[in-house]
Amino acid sequence: MIDIVFCSFSYHTRKFHSIDHAGFDDYLFRLQTEGSCQITVNNKKYTIEKGDLLLLNPKEQYELNIEEGQNSGDYYIFCRGSWIDNWWHRSKKPTISRIKLDDKILNLWRYLIIEEQRPSTEQDKSLNDHLMKALCLLLERYVNETTIVFNRPPAVTRMMRYIEERALSPLKIEEVAKHVELSVSRASFLFKNSVGKTMIKYTQEIRLSSALDQMKYTSKSLEQIALNCGFGSYPYFHKVFKKTYGVSPGIYRREE
């Protein structure tokens, strides 16, 4: 089980300085959510801005400096335990990463803070342990998506995640391109060049995979499945399905 030593939120509106030459005894997770500050780690200085995630090993030298008039808000966690040790060392953890702040990461962190601030007699340590593990895994994904993984530009990975999360709803290429702040033509070229298929094809594959599951494990009508999986209409679903699998949805379902 992960031992969460401290988990909270801080906000500074005045000059603030903190230094620990010997380093902390625990791992430190710090996510800048507002404003900016300056951090020194092992004599190397960083300017930290909104979206910057700091990950520190135990005993690393750490200094935080906030100048007068430089507002700064952050979420932070001090933790220890064998699970964290294994998670930390299974892949390289950069000291500073710029990640995308969204409701998934912020709500999970807030929830963990709330649970940790409950009186000890009311805390569910098992719940907090699972929340912390989920936070670690999500942060790891976000950190990986800021680097070129699998020879893929970060913008393409972000497009893939955006499509995966919204494929079962009406979705336009323009929305995906806007999400990564690229033109439609540039986004489409990068995606096809990196993934080997168009955004439309990638979306269709996700929708078809969901449709197959619903055809196999539910008694919903094919018309309802078509709507549930983002095809908009049964005729379009029928067309895409038959082109992909060589038979109509009805025949496929009967033969399964």
Number of C-alpha atoms within 10 A of each C-alpha: 15 18 17 19 12 14 21 17 16 11 14 18 14 13 13 14 12 10 13 13 13 11 18 16 13 20 22 19 19 19 26 25 20 17 17 21 21 17 20 15 18 12 12 10 13 14 11 21 18 19 19 22 26 20 19 23 17 16 15 19 18 20 19 17 17 19 16 11 10 16 16 24 19 20 20 21 21 19 19 17 13 11 13 18 13 10 15 17 9 9 10 10 17 12 14 16 21 19 20 16 15 9 9 10 16 15 11 16 23 15 13 22 19 13 19 20 14 11 8 10 6 10 13 12 16 11 12 21 17 14 16 22 17 15 18 16 12 15 17 16 12 19 18 19 22 17 16 13 11 8 8 16 16 16 21 22 22 18 22 17 14 16 22 14 10 15 22 22 15 11 16 12 17 14 14 23 19 13 14 16 12 15 13 15 12 11 23 21 14 19 22 15 13 15 14 11 13 17 21 14 12 18 18 21 16 18 23 21 12 19 25 17 11 19 20 14 9 10 9 13 11 19 15 14 25 24 17 18 23 22 24 17 16 16 12 12 25 19 13 18 20 16 11 13 10 10 14 16 20 13 10 16 13 9 6 7
